Structures are given as structure tokens and as C-alpha cells.
Amino acid sequence: MYYLPHVGTVWMNWALLGSTVVALPLLCIFPERYRRTDLDLTIDVSPPPVGEGDVQHAPDDTDDMTSEA
């Protein structure tokens, strides 16, 4: 736009003001949606019943090594 004769630069201030005036109401109209956060907050994860889902550990081999000594 600078290369066009008789255009000037005053229009840039008005363009910035106009774009702000148009953008702010649009931001207020459309709400934000955080779908991942909503999903994380609404899922109820209950612990498994006692006795189910317990971690079973492998046998400890350190006792074998100490008995040989």
C-alpha cells in the first residue's frame, strides 16, 4: 500500500481500530471449549476392589545370593 500514490499511512490507525472493534465482540460471543480438560474432570475412576488388581512381584533373587556365601 505504500507504493500507491496519495494513500498515506493514516488509514493504518483506523484499520487497527476497526479490526479491534470487530474482533472483541466475536471473542465474547464464542465461548472457549477445553474438551480435554472437561473430559478429565468428568471421568470417575474408582480404584479396583481389594484383592483385585494387586501388583504381584517377581521372586526376589537376592536371598539366593546371600545363602551361597
DAGITA-V468132 format. One record per residue. N is the residue number from 1. RES is the residue in three letters. SS is DSSP state (H for helix, E for strand, L for the rest). PSI is psi in radians with two decimals (999 if undefined). OMEGA is omega in radians with two decimals (NA if undefined). Layout:
BEGIN
{{N | RES | SS | PSI | OMEGA} {N | RES | SS | PSI | OMEGA}}
END
This chain:
BEGIN
{{1 | MET | L | -0.39 | -3.13} {2 | TYR | L | -0.48 | -3.06} {3 | TYR | L | -0.21 | 3.10} {4 | LEU | L | 2.33 | -3.12} {5 | PRO | L | 2.52 | 3.05} {6 | HIS | L | 0.46 | 3.11} {7 | VAL | L | -0.79 | 3.13} {8 | GLY | L | -2.96 | -3.11} {9 | THR | L | -0.01 | -3.12} {10 | VAL | H | -0.53 | -3.12} {11 | TRP | H | -0.44 | -3.12} {12 | MET | H | -0.67 | 3.10} {13 | ASN | H | -0.77 | 3.13} {14 | TRP | H | -0.61 | 3.11} {15 | ALA | H | -0.69 | 3.10} {16 | LEU | H | -0.76 | 3.10} {17 | LEU | H | -0.76 | 3.14} {18 | GLY | H | -0.73 | -3.14} {19 | SER | H | -0.59 | 3.08} {20 | THR | H | -0.74 | 3.13} {21 | VAL | H | -0.61 | 3.12} {22 | VAL | H | -0.66 | -3.03} {23 | ALA | H | -0.67 | -3.08} {24 | LEU | H | -0.81 | 3.08} {25 | PRO | H | -0.61 | 3.12} {26 | LEU | H | -0.64 | 3.09} {27 | LEU | H | -0.58 | 3.13} {28 | CYS | H | -0.51 | -3.10} {29 | ILE | H | -0.77 | -3.05} {30 | PHE | L | 2.00 | -3.12} {31 | PRO | L | 2.72 | 3.08} {32 | GLU | L | 2.57 | 3.08} {33 | ARG | L | 2.07 | 3.09} {34 | TYR | L | 1.48 | -3.00} {35 | ARG | H | -0.67 | -3.12} {36 | ARG | H | -0.74 | 3.12} {37 | THR | H | -0.72 | 3.10} {38 | ASP | H | -0.69 | 3.12} {39 | LEU | H | -0.75 | -3.14} {40 | ASP | H | -0.57 | -3.10} {41 | LEU | H | -0.41 | -3.06} {42 | THR | H | -0.27 | -3.13} {43 | ILE | L | 2.22 | 3.11} {44 | ASP | L | 1.96 | 3.14} {45 | VAL | L | 1.91 | 3.13} {46 | SER | L | 2.59 | -3.14} {47 | PRO | L | 2.68 | 3.12} {48 | PRO | L | 2.73 | 3.10} {49 | PRO | L | 2.73 | -3.12} {50 | VAL | L | 2.32 | 3.14} {51 | GLY | L | -0.39 | 3.10} {52 | GLU | L | 2.39 | 3.09} {53 | GLY | L | 0.16 | 3.09} {54 | ASP | L | 2.56 | 3.14} {55 | VAL | L | 2.21 | 3.08} {56 | GLN | L | 2.18 | -3.10} {57 | HIS | L | 2.59 | 3.07} {58 | ALA | L | 2.70 | 3.12} {59 | PRO | L | 2.53 | -3.10} {60 | ASP | L | 2.09 | -3.11} {61 | ASP | L | -0.08 | -3.10} {62 | THR | H | -0.47 | 3.11} {63 | ASP | H | -0.65 | 3.12} {64 | ASP | H | -0.68 | -3.10} {65 | MET | H | -0.58 | -3.12} {66 | THR | H | -0.49 | -3.13} {67 | SER | H | -0.43 | 3.13} {68 | GLU | H | -0.43 | -3.04} {69 | ALA | L | 999 | NA}}
END
